[in-house]
Amino acid sequence: MPNMANSSATNTATNAAGIITELEFPNPALADWNQALEKQTAQQRAEWAMQNLPGAFVLSSSFGIQSAVMLHLLTQVDSNIPVLLTDTGHLFPETYRFIEQMTERLNLNLKVYQAEESAAWQMAKYGEEWASTDEALKAYNRRNKVEPLERGLTELEAQTWFSGVRRQQSEHRQGLGVVGTLRGRYKVHPIIDWSNKDVHQYLTKHNLPYHPLWDEGYVSVGDVHSTRPLTLGMTEEETRFGGGQRECGLHTDGDGI
């Protein structure tokens, strides 16, 4: 498999925060890497990334329905990898309990980041932005999800971050490779090509739990106010944000959509 030393460009640069800039991300190198990585297992992909991409390494997790897969997978490769959670203050009570459960079980190096204004303060100041206009929802997502994530990645000096997104989850994610770049960092998706069946088999093999709301019909879990259980005739995308916006900006260009 091509390594970083053979594939990276010579015109590299870092910004003031020490994050590698896009100058080190030539498309030919990414194409070569992804062609080889598509044939590898999820664990092999994670191991390759840690051997060939720049650290520090961080795993972002929403502690959603299937999050136990990535939490287990990555901690098998690096038991002390920071796990970055962005807490909006509007998560389900079951989610907070799931965070506690998985942190204790896997001895996670959990790092929690939140908006500078509390959820209650924002409610008093802005109202229910998620129930207002698209622009208000974008502002909510930027303030509560994208900004805390970026602040966390910067403070943890992450140059490569891992995510459990999968192509099956949304139209946008269907075009993602195993490794890419986003906002000046490498981004790795070890289980990008996994199906729901693959997820179930991994959880069963390692005796790992789904999020508690799985048993109540939820296939994706975010904030209380923007998540619904899956019912007859709905797609997975329609269970979040009323089906209008699947991406909150974390895995796109960060504009809150």
C-alpha positions in Angstrom: 0.0 0.0 0.0 1.4 3.5 -0.8 2.7 5.2 2.2 2.7 8.9 3.1 6.4 9.4 2.5 6.1 8.2 -1.1 2.8 10.0 -1.9 2.8 13.4 -0.2 3.6 16.6 -2.1 6.7 18.7 -1.4 4.9 22.0 -1.1 3.6 21.4 2.4 2.6 24.0 5.0 1.1 24.4 8.4 -1.2 27.1 9.7 -0.8 29.0 12.9 -2.5 26.3 14.9 0.0 23.7 13.5 -2.6 22.0 11.3 -1.5 20.7 8.0 -3.1 22.7 5.2 -4.5 21.6 1.9 -1.1 22.0 0.2 -0.2 18.5 1.5 -3.3 16.8 0.1 -2.7 16.0 -3.6 -5.6 14.3 -5.2 -3.5 11.6 -6.9 -2.2 10.4 -3.5 -5.7 10.2 -2.1 -6.9 8.3 -5.1 -4.0 5.8 -4.7 -4.6 5.4 -1.0 -8.4 4.9 -1.4 -8.0 2.4 -4.2 -5.8 0.2 -1.9 -7.8 0.9 1.3 -11.1 -0.2 -0.4 -9.7 -3.8 -0.3 -8.8 -3.7 3.4 -10.7 -4.5 6.5 -11.9 -1.7 8.8 -9.1 -2.5 11.4 -6.5 -2.6 8.6 -7.7 0.8 7.5 -7.4 2.2 11.0 -3.9 0.7 11.5 -2.7 2.0 8.1 -4.0 5.5 8.9 -2.1 5.6 12.3 1.1 4.3 10.6 1.0 6.6 7.6 -1.0 9.8 8.4 0.1 12.5 10.8 -0.9 12.5 14.4 -2.3 13.4 16.8 -5.3 11.2 16.1 -8.8 11.8 17.4 -12.1 9.8 17.1 -15.3 11.9 16.9 -18.4 10.1 18.2 -22.0 11.1 18.6 -22.7 8.1 20.8 -25.5 7.3 18.4 -27.3 4.1 17.5 -24.2 2.2 16.2 -21.4 4.1 17.9 -20.2 1.2 19.9 -18.6 -0.2 16.7 -16.1 2.6 16.2 -15.5 3.1 19.9 -14.5 -0.6 20.2 -12.7 -0.8 16.8 -10.5 2.3 17.4 -9.7 1.5 21.0 -8.4 -1.9 19.9 -5.8 -0.1 17.7 -5.1 2.8 20.2 -6.6 2.3 23.7 -6.0 5.9 24.6 -7.2 7.7 21.5 -9.2 10.8 22.5 -12.9 10.4 21.9 -14.4 13.8 21.0 -18.1 14.3 21.8 -19.9 17.6 21.0 -22.7 17.9 23.5 -25.5 20.2 22.4 -27.3 20.0 25.8 -30.3 18.6 23.9 -29.3 14.9 23.8 -31.7 12.2 24.9 -31.4 11.1 28.5 -30.7 7.6 27.1 -27.7 9.0 25.2 -26.1 10.5 28.3 -26.5 7.2 30.0 -25.1 5.4 27.0 -22.1 7.7 27.1 -21.5 6.8 30.7 -21.9 3.1 30.0 -19.5 3.0 27.1 -16.9 5.2 28.7 -16.8 2.9 31.7 -16.8 -0.4 29.7 -14.1 0.6 27.2 -12.2 3.0 29.5 -12.6 5.7 27.0 -10.4 8.8 26.9 -13.5 11.0 26.6 -13.2 14.7 25.7 -16.5 16.7 25.8 -16.9 20.0 24.1 -19.9 22.3 24.1 -21.0 25.7 22.8 -19.7 28.7 24.8 -23.3 29.6 25.7 -25.3 26.9 27.6 -28.4 25.3 26.0 -30.7 27.2 28.4 -28.9 30.5 27.6 -29.3 29.9 23.9 -33.0 29.1 24.3 -33.6 32.4 26.0 -31.5 34.3 23.5 -32.5 32.6 20.2 -35.5 30.5 20.9 -36.1 27.1 19.1 -33.9 27.7 16.1 -34.3 24.1 14.9 -38.1 24.8 14.5 -37.6 28.1 12.7 -35.9 28.8 9.3 -33.2 26.8 7.5 -30.8 29.7 8.3 -31.6 29.5 12.0 -31.0 25.7 12.0 -27.7 26.3 10.3 -26.7 28.8 13.0 -27.7 26.4 15.7 -25.6 23.6 14.1 -22.6 25.8 13.7 -22.8 27.1 17.2 -23.5 23.7 18.9 -21.8 21.1 16.7 -19.3 22.5 14.2 -17.6 25.1 16.4 -17.2 22.9 19.4 -15.8 20.1 17.2 -13.3 22.3 15.5 -12.2 23.8 18.9 -11.8 20.3 20.3 -9.8 19.1 17.3 -7.5 22.2 17.5 -7.0 21.9 21.3 -6.2 18.2 20.9 -3.8 19.1 18.0 -5.5 16.6 15.8 -4.2 16.3 12.2 -6.1 13.1 11.5 -9.6 12.3 12.8 -11.6 9.2 12.5 -15.4 9.1 12.0 -17.9 6.2 11.8 -19.9 7.6 8.9 -21.1 5.1 6.3 -22.2 5.4 2.6 -25.5 3.8 3.4 -26.5 6.6 5.7 -27.1 9.5 3.3 -26.7 10.7 -0.3 -23.8 13.0 0.6 -21.8 10.1 2.2 -22.2 7.9 -0.8 -19.4 9.9 -2.4 -16.9 9.6 0.5 -13.7 7.5 0.3 -12.0 5.7 3.2 -9.6 8.7 3.6 -10.2 12.3 2.6 -9.5 15.8 3.8 -11.8 18.2 5.5 -11.1 21.7 6.8 -7.3 21.3 6.8 -7.1 17.8 8.3 -7.1 14.2 7.2 -10.4 12.4 7.8 -10.6 8.6 7.9 -13.8 6.5 7.6 -12.8 2.9 8.5 -16.4 1.5 8.1 -17.5 3.7 5.2 -18.6 0.7 3.1 -20.3 -1.3 5.9 -24.0 -2.2 5.7 -26.4 -2.4 8.6 -25.8 -6.1 8.5 -22.1 -5.7 8.9 -22.7 -3.4 11.9 -25.0 -5.9 13.5 -22.5 -8.7 13.0 -19.7 -6.8 14.6 -21.8 -5.7 17.6 -22.9 -9.3 18.1 -19.4 -10.8 17.7 -18.0 -8.5 20.3 -21.1 -8.5 22.6 -21.5 -4.7 22.1 -24.8 -2.8 22.6 -26.8 -0.7 20.3 -27.9 2.7 21.7 -30.8 2.0 24.1 -33.3 3.8 21.7 -32.7 1.2 19.0 -35.3 -1.0 20.7 -37.8 1.8 20.4 -37.4 2.1 16.6 -34.7 4.7 16.3 -32.1 4.1 13.6 -30.3 7.4 14.1 -30.1 9.5 17.2 -29.2 13.2 17.6 -31.0 15.9 19.5 -34.3 15.2 21.2 -36.0 17.9 19.1 -34.8 16.7 15.7 -34.9 12.9 15.9 -37.8 10.6 15.2 -38.1 6.8 15.2 -38.4 5.0 11.9 -41.9 4.2 10.9 -43.4 2.5 7.9 -42.7 4.3 4.6 -39.9 6.5 6.0 -36.2 6.4 5.0 -33.4 6.6 7.5 -32.6 10.1 6.3 -36.2 11.2 7.1 -35.8 10.4 10.8 -33.4 13.4 11.3 -34.2 17.1 10.9 -37.7 16.2 9.5 -36.0 14.8 6.4 -35.1 18.3 5.2 -31.4 18.3 6.2 -29.4 15.1 6.9 -26.0 16.8 7.4 -25.4 19.2 10.3 -22.0 20.4 8.9 -19.7 18.2 10.9 -18.9 16.0 7.9 -19.3 18.6 5.1 -17.7 22.0 4.8 -18.9 23.1 8.3 -21.5 25.7 7.3 -24.1 24.1 9.4 -26.0 22.2 6.7 
